[in-house]
Amino acid sequence: MEQKLVGLFERYYHSIWGLFIGMVISFIFIVLFVDSFLKTEIPFNVRLLYYSFFLFIYWPIIWFLIRNYFPKCKKSSIGIVIAIISENEKQKLRLKNDFVNRIKELCVSNNLRMMDIVVLNDYQSGILLNRAINWFNAQDEIKKSGRVDNQQYNMMREWEDIKKKTRGHYYIYGDIKERKDAQNKYYLKLNSAVIHSHVNFSISDKIRKEMDQTFPRQISIEENFELRGFQITADMIFYSTEYILGICALVSNDPKMALQIHQTLFNNLQKLNTRTPQQNDIYNKLKGSIAEELTYLGRIEFLTSRDMKKVNDYLDEALKYDPNSFIAIGTRSYLAIVGENDVYKASRWAKKGKTNKDDFTWLYNEAYIDMEKGQYERGFKKYLRLEKITFNNEINTVDECIATDEYLYKSNMNKKQILFILGWLYLKKKNNNPIALEKFENFIKEAINDTSFIFLIKQARLYISIIESEMDLKTK
């Protein structure tokens, strides 16, 4: 009797039936177990009234807390939340024994003990699934309209509430159905969501695209092969999850964690005698990702220690993983100027990056190198070309150029052309007229007596006149 009531409560605890069933179970428990330990002269029927009054007052509060409870991932871990709605107890057992346990085994065998897996029940999974769909819809609407209305704000706030309750970093959600085809089959319909630091829509879209390419969304498993089928599905989801978490660590400015996750995954995939198409796709993608992470660590090493041997070790390793890594090649060109003051070496590396049609960091490098060589007209033409170009993460490239140029000018104030370059960057790429005006005026002041700068002085005066006319119009 009691076991049946407990089973009913577990099934219906979130509904009004759960409120009443839970009250009955609690009452039976108190009468059968708690009351027998009480030594009191209060008559039994009076005690029953007390118990009833207590439950009537406090059980609804307890029930409300249980109903709204979500299990949490550990604070110091990378939280993976699995929320898959099942139709019956048989499916629940398959998910727990064959699917979830397999993912936990892979975490241990791949030395990823920092990952903590939390599994939600059907009721919790339903809430998460609904809020995840609403959140994605709200994001798409905001992207289209460029504004946030009250409905979209509420949808995003509800998703934030789920994130806060679970402390998850990666969410796997969907449902499992069992249907009779030629033979009995399980059908898994899955989706995923990942949490990372705030980034612009272009980076967010890139992450979503990577998830679409690597994450298995619709899977059918024949009942005759259910054990192996669920384990293979778990493998596919694990490899995709690990790959995406590494990307998110990188965009969240933690290249060290990203490298740890991706190198572990790369080494384990490399050990496999044969790889599935999905594993092979991830394996090839990892080469570029690891190269990017090593490059970022090399940049950090340069900024913190200026130890070019350590920096070059990072970049050498990056290019071993991906000899065509544009970010590693661009960094080599950039650091040849900043760290080694070798313009010709920088020029050689910049030319290697020209084949990249999606990222024009190499053109910024080439324009600077021409200016450094004293080829001002040639360099200026490249900056004019950059006026008509935009690309993903260009703002990061511009910010890096400004920080580097400021550093180089302070290190050697004879490089007066850097003031002109800074003026152009602030004017054309940062839309900051006051600082651009200041840089151009300082350039003319410093370079006025040097005949080699006649061409750039002329261009600086043209820019000053344009800025002053624009600023004059704004003040009227």
C-alpha positions as CSV (number, residue, x, y, z in Angstrom):
1,M,0.0,0.0,0.0
2,E,2.7,2.5,1.1
3,Q,4.9,1.6,-1.9
4,K,2.0,2.2,-4.3
5,L,1.4,5.6,-2.7
6,V,5.1,6.5,-3.0
7,G,5.0,5.5,-6.6
8,L,2.0,7.6,-7.3
9,F,3.5,10.5,-5.5
10,E,6.7,10.3,-7.6
11,R,4.6,10.2,-10.7
12,Y,2.2,13.0,-9.8
13,Y,4.1,15.0,-7.2
14,H,4.0,18.1,-9.4
15,S,0.2,18.2,-9.7
16,I,-2.6,18.8,-7.2
17,W,-2.9,15.0,-6.9
18,G,0.7,15.0,-5.6
19,L,-0.3,17.5,-2.9
20,F,-3.0,15.2,-1.6
21,I,-1.1,11.9,-2.1
22,G,1.9,13.4,-0.3
23,M,-0.2,14.5,2.6
24,V,-1.7,11.0,2.9
25,I,1.8,9.4,2.8
26,S,3.1,11.8,5.4
27,F,0.1,11.2,7.7
28,I,0.6,7.4,7.5
29,F,4.3,7.8,8.2
30,I,3.7,9.9,11.2
31,V,1.0,7.7,12.7
32,L,2.9,4.4,12.1
33,F,6.5,5.4,12.9
34,V,6.7,8.8,14.6
35,D,3.8,8.4,17.0
36,S,5.1,5.1,18.3
37,F,8.3,6.9,19.6
38,L,6.4,9.7,21.4
39,K,5.9,9.3,25.1
40,T,2.9,11.4,26.0
41,E,-0.4,11.2,27.9
42,I,-2.3,13.1,25.1
43,P,-5.1,10.9,23.8
44,F,-4.5,9.3,20.4
45,N,-7.5,11.0,18.8
46,V,-6.2,14.4,20.0
47,R,-2.8,13.6,18.6
48,L,-4.3,12.8,15.3
49,L,-5.9,16.2,15.2
50,Y,-2.5,17.8,15.9
51,Y,-0.9,15.8,13.2
52,S,-3.6,16.7,10.7
53,F,-3.3,20.4,11.7
54,F,0.5,20.3,11.3
55,L,0.2,18.7,7.9
56,F,-2.5,21.0,6.7
57,I,-0.3,24.0,7.6
58,Y,3.2,22.9,6.6
59,W,2.8,20.2,4.0
60,P,1.6,22.6,1.2
61,I,4.8,24.6,1.8
62,I,7.0,21.5,1.7
63,W,5.2,20.3,-1.4
64,F,5.7,23.6,-3.1
65,L,9.4,23.5,-2.4
66,I,9.6,19.9,-3.7
67,R,7.6,20.8,-6.8
68,N,10.0,23.7,-7.7
69,Y,13.2,21.9,-6.8
70,F,15.8,21.2,-9.5
71,P,19.0,19.2,-8.8
72,K,22.1,21.3,-9.0
73,C,25.5,20.6,-10.6
74,K,28.5,21.0,-8.3
75,K,29.9,24.6,-8.1
76,S,33.4,23.8,-9.1
77,S,32.4,21.5,-12.0
78,I,31.4,21.8,-15.7
79,G,27.7,20.9,-15.3
80,I,26.0,18.7,-17.9
81,V,22.2,18.6,-17.5
82,I,20.3,15.8,-19.2
83,A,16.5,16.4,-19.6
84,I,14.8,13.7,-21.7
85,I,11.1,13.1,-21.3
86,S,10.2,9.4,-21.3
87,E,6.8,7.6,-21.7
88,N,7.2,4.8,-19.2
89,E,9.4,3.2,-16.6
90,K,11.1,0.9,-19.1
91,Q,12.4,3.9,-21.1
92,K,13.6,5.5,-17.8
93,L,15.6,2.5,-17.0
94,R,17.2,2.4,-20.5
95,L,18.1,6.1,-20.2
96,K,19.6,5.6,-16.8
97,N,21.4,2.3,-17.2
98,D,22.5,2.4,-20.9
99,F,22.7,6.1,-21.8
100,V,23.5,8.2,-18.8
101,N,25.8,5.7,-17.2
102,R,27.7,5.4,-20.4
103,I,28.3,9.2,-20.5
104,K,29.6,9.0,-16.9
105,E,31.9,6.2,-17.8
106,L,33.3,8.2,-20.7
107,C,33.9,11.2,-18.5
108,V,36.0,9.0,-16.1
109,S,37.9,7.1,-18.8
110,N,38.7,10.4,-20.6
111,N,40.0,11.9,-17.4
112,L,37.3,14.6,-17.3
113,R,36.4,14.4,-13.7
114,M,35.6,18.1,-13.7
115,M,32.3,17.3,-15.4
116,D,29.2,16.7,-13.3
117,I,26.2,15.1,-14.8
118,V,22.7,15.8,-13.5
119,V,19.6,14.0,-14.7
120,L,16.1,15.7,-14.5
121,N,12.9,13.8,-14.1
122,D,10.1,14.0,-16.7
123,Y,8.4,17.0,-15.0
124,Q,11.6,19.0,-14.7
125,S,12.6,18.0,-18.2
126,G,9.3,19.3,-19.6
127,I,9.8,22.7,-17.9
128,L,13.4,22.9,-19.2
129,L,12.4,21.9,-22.7
130,N,9.6,24.5,-22.9
131,R,11.8,27.3,-21.6
132,A,14.7,26.3,-23.9
133,I,12.5,26.5,-27.0
134,N,11.1,29.9,-25.8
135,W,14.6,31.2,-25.2
136,F,15.8,30.2,-28.7
137,N,12.7,31.8,-30.2
138,A,13.3,35.0,-28.2
139,Q,16.9,35.1,-29.4
140,D,15.9,34.7,-33.0
141,E,13.3,37.5,-32.7
142,I,15.7,39.8,-31.0
143,K,18.3,39.2,-33.7
144,K,15.7,40.1,-36.4
145,S,14.2,43.1,-34.7
146,G,17.2,44.4,-32.8
147,R,15.1,45.1,-29.7
148,V,13.7,43.3,-26.7
149,D,10.0,43.4,-25.9
150,N,8.4,42.3,-22.6
151,Q,7.5,38.9,-23.8
152,Q,11.0,38.1,-25.0
153,Y,12.4,39.5,-21.8
154,N,10.2,37.2,-19.7
155,M,11.2,34.2,-21.9
156,M,14.9,34.9,-21.3
157,R,14.4,35.5,-17.6
158,E,12.6,32.1,-17.3
159,W,15.6,30.4,-18.9
160,E,18.0,32.3,-16.6
161,D,16.0,30.9,-13.7
162,I,16.6,27.3,-15.0
163,K,20.3,28.1,-15.4
164,K,20.5,29.4,-11.8
165,K,18.6,26.4,-10.4
166,T,20.7,23.8,-12.2
167,R,24.1,25.5,-12.5
168,G,24.4,23.7,-15.9
169,H,26.9,24.6,-18.6
170,Y,25.6,22.2,-21.3
171,Y,22.0,21.1,-21.6
172,I,20.9,17.9,-23.5
173,Y,17.1,17.9,-23.8
174,G,14.4,16.2,-25.8
175,D,12.2,13.1,-25.6
176,I,12.2,9.3,-26.2
177,K,9.3,7.4,-27.7
178,E,8.8,3.7,-28.3
179,R,7.0,2.7,-31.5
180,K,6.3,-0.4,-33.5
181,D,7.7,-0.2,-37.0
182,A,8.8,-3.5,-38.7
183,Q,10.0,-4.2,-35.2
184,N,10.0,-2.4,-31.9
185,K,12.1,0.8,-31.9
186,Y,13.1,3.6,-29.6
187,Y,13.1,7.1,-31.2
188,L,15.2,9.8,-29.6
189,K,14.6,13.4,-30.5
190,L,17.3,15.5,-28.9
191,N,18.6,19.1,-28.8
192,S,21.2,21.0,-26.9
193,A,22.0,24.4,-25.4
194,V,25.3,25.7,-24.1
195,I,26.1,28.4,-21.6
196,H,29.1,30.8,-22.3
197,S,30.0,34.3,-21.6
198,H,28.2,37.1,-23.5
199,V,29.3,37.3,-27.1
200,N,28.0,39.0,-30.2
201,F,25.5,37.2,-32.4
202,S,28.1,36.2,-35.0
203,I,30.1,34.2,-32.5
204,S,26.9,32.8,-31.0
205,D,25.7,31.7,-34.5
206,K,29.1,30.0,-35.1
207,I,28.7,28.0,-31.9
208,R,25.2,27.0,-32.9
209,K,26.4,26.0,-36.3
210,E,29.1,23.8,-34.8
211,M,26.5,22.2,-32.5
212,D,24.2,21.5,-35.6
213,Q,27.1,19.9,-37.4
214,T,28.3,17.6,-34.6
215,F,25.3,16.9,-32.3
216,P,23.0,13.9,-33.2
217,R,19.4,15.2,-33.1
218,Q,17.2,12.3,-34.3
219,I,18.2,8.7,-33.6
220,S,16.3,5.4,-33.9
221,I,17.4,2.3,-32.0
222,E,16.0,-1.2,-32.6
223,E,15.0,-2.9,-29.4
224,N,17.0,-6.0,-30.3
225,F,20.1,-3.9,-30.2
226,E,19.0,-1.4,-27.5
227,L,22.1,-1.8,-25.2
228,R,24.6,-1.2,-28.0
229,G,22.3,1.5,-29.6
230,F,22.0,3.6,-26.4
231,Q,25.8,3.3,-25.8
232,I,26.6,4.4,-29.3
233,T,24.2,7.3,-28.9
234,A,25.9,8.2,-25.7
235,D,29.3,8.1,-27.4
236,M,28.1,10.5,-30.1
237,I,26.6,12.9,-27.7
238,F,29.7,12.8,-25.4
239,Y,32.1,13.6,-28.2
240,S,30.0,16.5,-29.5
241,T,29.5,17.8,-25.9
242,E,33.2,17.8,-25.2
243,Y,34.0,19.5,-28.4
244,I,31.4,22.3,-27.9
245,L,32.4,22.8,-24.3
246,G,36.0,23.4,-25.4
247,I,34.8,26.1,-27.9
248,C,32.7,27.7,-25.2
249,A,35.6,27.8,-22.8
250,L,37.6,29.6,-25.5
251,V,35.0,32.2,-26.2
252,S,34.6,32.7,-22.5
253,N,38.3,33.7,-22.4
254,D,39.6,30.5,-20.9
255,P,42.0,29.1,-23.6
256,K,43.8,26.9,-21.0
257,M,40.6,25.0,-20.1
258,A,39.6,24.8,-23.8
259,L,43.0,23.3,-24.7
260,Q,42.8,20.8,-21.8
261,I,39.3,19.6,-23.0
262,H,40.2,19.5,-26.7
263,Q,43.6,17.9,-26.4
264,T,42.2,15.1,-24.2
265,L,39.4,14.5,-26.8
266,F,41.9,14.7,-29.7
267,N,44.3,12.2,-28.1
268,N,41.4,9.8,-27.3
269,L,40.1,10.0,-30.9
270,Q,43.6,9.5,-32.3
271,K,43.9,6.2,-30.3
272,L,40.8,4.7,-32.0
273,N,41.5,2.1,-34.6
274,T,38.5,3.2,-36.7
275,R,36.4,6.4,-36.3
276,T,32.8,7.0,-37.2
277,P,32.1,9.8,-39.7
278,Q,31.0,12.0,-36.7
279,Q,34.2,11.2,-34.8
280,N,36.3,11.9,-37.9
281,D,34.6,15.2,-38.4
282,I,35.2,16.3,-34.8
283,Y,38.8,15.0,-35.0
284,N,39.5,17.2,-38.1
285,K,37.8,20.2,-36.5
286,L,39.9,19.8,-33.4
287,K,43.1,20.5,-35.3
288,G,42.1,24.0,-36.0
289,S,40.6,24.6,-32.6
290,I,43.7,23.4,-30.7
291,A,45.9,25.6,-33.0
292,E,43.7,28.6,-32.1
293,E,43.9,27.8,-28.4
294,L,47.7,27.4,-28.4
295,T,47.9,30.7,-30.3
296,Y,45.9,32.6,-27.7
297,L,48.1,31.1,-25.0
298,G,51.1,32.3,-26.9
299,R,49.7,35.8,-27.0
300,I,49.0,35.7,-23.3
301,E,52.6,34.5,-22.7
302,F,53.9,37.5,-24.7
303,L,51.7,40.0,-22.8
304,T,52.7,38.6,-19.4
305,S,56.4,37.6,-19.8
306,R,57.6,38.9,-23.2
307,D,59.5,35.6,-23.4
308,M,59.7,35.0,-27.2
309,K,61.1,31.5,-26.8
310,K,58.0,30.3,-24.9
311,V,55.8,32.3,-27.3
312,N,57.3,30.7,-30.3
313,D,57.0,27.2,-28.7
314,Y,53.2,27.8,-28.4
315,L,53.0,29.0,-32.0
316,D,55.2,26.1,-33.3
317,E,52.9,23.6,-31.7
318,A,49.9,25.4,-33.0
319,L,51.2,25.1,-36.6
320,K,52.0,21.4,-36.1
321,Y,48.3,20.8,-35.4
322,D,47.2,23.1,-38.3
323,P,49.9,24.4,-40.7
324,N,47.3,26.6,-42.3
325,S,45.9,28.2,-39.1
326,F,45.3,31.8,-40.1
327,I,45.2,33.0,-36.5
328,A,48.6,31.4,-35.8
329,I,50.1,32.8,-39.0
330,G,48.6,36.2,-38.3
331,T,50.0,36.2,-34.8
332,R,53.4,35.1,-36.1
333,S,53.4,38.2,-38.4
334,Y,52.2,40.5,-35.6
335,L,54.7,39.3,-33.0
336,A,57.6,39.5,-35.6
337,I,57.0,43.2,-35.5
338,V,56.1,43.7,-31.8
339,G,58.4,41.1,-30.2
340,E,61.3,40.8,-32.6
341,N,61.2,44.1,-34.5
342,D,61.7,42.1,-37.7
343,V,59.6,43.7,-40.5
344,Y,60.7,41.4,-43.2
345,K,59.9,38.3,-41.2
346,A,56.5,39.8,-40.4
347,S,55.9,40.4,-44.2
348,R,56.7,36.8,-45.0
349,W,54.2,35.5,-42.5
350,A,51.6,38.1,-43.5
351,K,51.7,36.8,-47.1
352,K,50.9,33.3,-45.9
353,G,47.6,34.5,-44.5
354,K,46.3,36.0,-47.8
355,T,44.4,32.9,-48.8
356,N,41.9,33.5,-45.9
357,K,38.8,35.0,-47.5
358,D,36.8,35.3,-44.3
359,D,39.3,37.1,-42.0
360,F,41.3,40.1,-43.2
361,T,43.6,40.5,-40.2
362,W,46.5,39.8,-42.6
363,L,45.6,42.9,-44.5
364,Y,45.9,45.0,-41.3
365,N,49.3,43.5,-40.8
366,E,50.4,44.1,-44.4
367,A,49.2,47.8,-44.3
368,Y,51.2,48.3,-41.0
369,I,54.3,46.6,-42.4
370,D,54.2,48.8,-45.6
371,M,54.1,51.9,-43.3
372,E,56.9,50.5,-41.2
373,K,59.0,50.1,-44.3
374,G,58.4,53.7,-45.3
375,Q,56.1,52.7,-48.2
376,Y,53.4,55.1,-47.1
377,E,51.3,55.4,-50.3
378,R,51.2,51.6,-50.7
379,G,50.3,51.1,-47.0
380,F,47.6,53.8,-47.2
381,K,45.9,52.1,-50.2
382,K,45.6,49.0,-48.1
383,Y,43.9,51.0,-45.3
384,L,41.6,52.5,-47.9
385,R,40.7,48.9,-49.0
386,L,40.0,48.0,-45.4
387,E,37.5,50.9,-45.2
388,K,35.2,48.8,-47.5
389,I,35.8,45.5,-45.6
390,T,34.1,44.0,-42.6
391,F,34.5,40.5,-41.2
392,N,33.6,38.5,-38.1
393,N,35.4,39.6,-34.9
394,E,37.0,42.6,-36.8
395,I,36.4,44.7,-33.7
396,N,38.8,42.4,-31.8
397,T,41.4,42.8,-34.5
398,V,41.0,46.6,-34.4
399,D,41.4,46.7,-30.6
400,E,44.5,44.6,-30.8
401,C,46.0,46.9,-33.5
402,I,45.3,50.0,-31.4
403,A,46.8,48.4,-28.2
404,T,49.9,47.3,-30.2
405,D,50.3,50.6,-32.0
406,E,50.1,52.5,-28.7
407,Y,52.7,50.2,-27.2
408,L,55.0,50.5,-30.2
409,Y,54.8,54.3,-30.3
410,K,55.6,54.6,-26.6
411,S,58.6,52.2,-27.2
412,N,59.9,54.2,-30.2
413,M,58.5,57.7,-30.7
414,N,60.4,58.1,-33.9
415,K,57.7,55.9,-35.6
416,K,55.5,58.9,-36.2
417,Q,53.4,57.1,-38.9
418,I,51.9,55.1,-36.0
419,L,50.0,58.3,-34.9
420,F,48.5,58.5,-38.4
421,I,47.5,54.8,-38.3
422,L,45.9,55.3,-34.9
423,G,44.0,58.3,-36.2
424,W,42.7,56.2,-39.1
425,L,41.7,53.3,-36.8
426,Y,39.7,55.6,-34.5
427,L,38.1,57.4,-37.4
428,K,37.1,54.6,-39.7
429,K,36.8,51.6,-37.5
430,K,35.9,53.0,-34.0
431,N,33.9,56.0,-35.1
432,N,35.5,58.0,-32.4
433,N,36.1,61.5,-34.0
434,P,37.5,63.3,-31.0
435,I,40.3,60.8,-30.5
436,A,40.9,60.5,-34.2
437,L,41.3,64.3,-34.4
438,E,43.7,64.3,-31.6
439,K,45.9,61.6,-33.2
440,F,45.9,63.3,-36.6
441,E,46.8,66.7,-35.1
442,N,49.6,65.1,-33.0
443,F,50.9,63.3,-36.1
444,I,51.1,66.6,-38.1
445,K,52.8,68.3,-35.2
446,E,55.4,65.6,-34.9
447,A,56.0,65.0,-38.6
448,I,55.7,68.5,-40.1
449,N,59.5,69.0,-40.5
450,D,60.1,65.5,-42.0
451,T,59.7,65.6,-45.8
452,S,59.2,61.8,-46.0
453,F,55.8,62.3,-44.4
454,I,54.4,64.8,-47.0
455,F,51.9,62.3,-48.4
456,L,50.6,61.2,-45.0
457,I,50.4,64.9,-43.7
458,K,48.2,65.7,-46.7
459,Q,45.9,62.8,-46.0
460,A,45.8,63.7,-42.3
461,R,44.7,67.3,-43.1
462,L,41.9,66.0,-45.3
463,Y,40.7,63.8,-42.5
464,I,40.9,66.7,-40.0
465,S,38.7,68.9,-42.2
466,I,36.2,66.1,-42.6
467,I,36.1,65.5,-38.8
468,E,35.8,69.2,-38.0
469,S,32.9,69.7,-40.4
470,E,31.1,66.7,-38.9
471,M,31.7,67.8,-35.4
472,D,30.6,71.4,-36.3
473,L,27.3,70.1,-37.7
474,K,26.7,68.1,-34.5
475,T,27.2,71.1,-32.3
476,K,24.8,73.3,-34.3
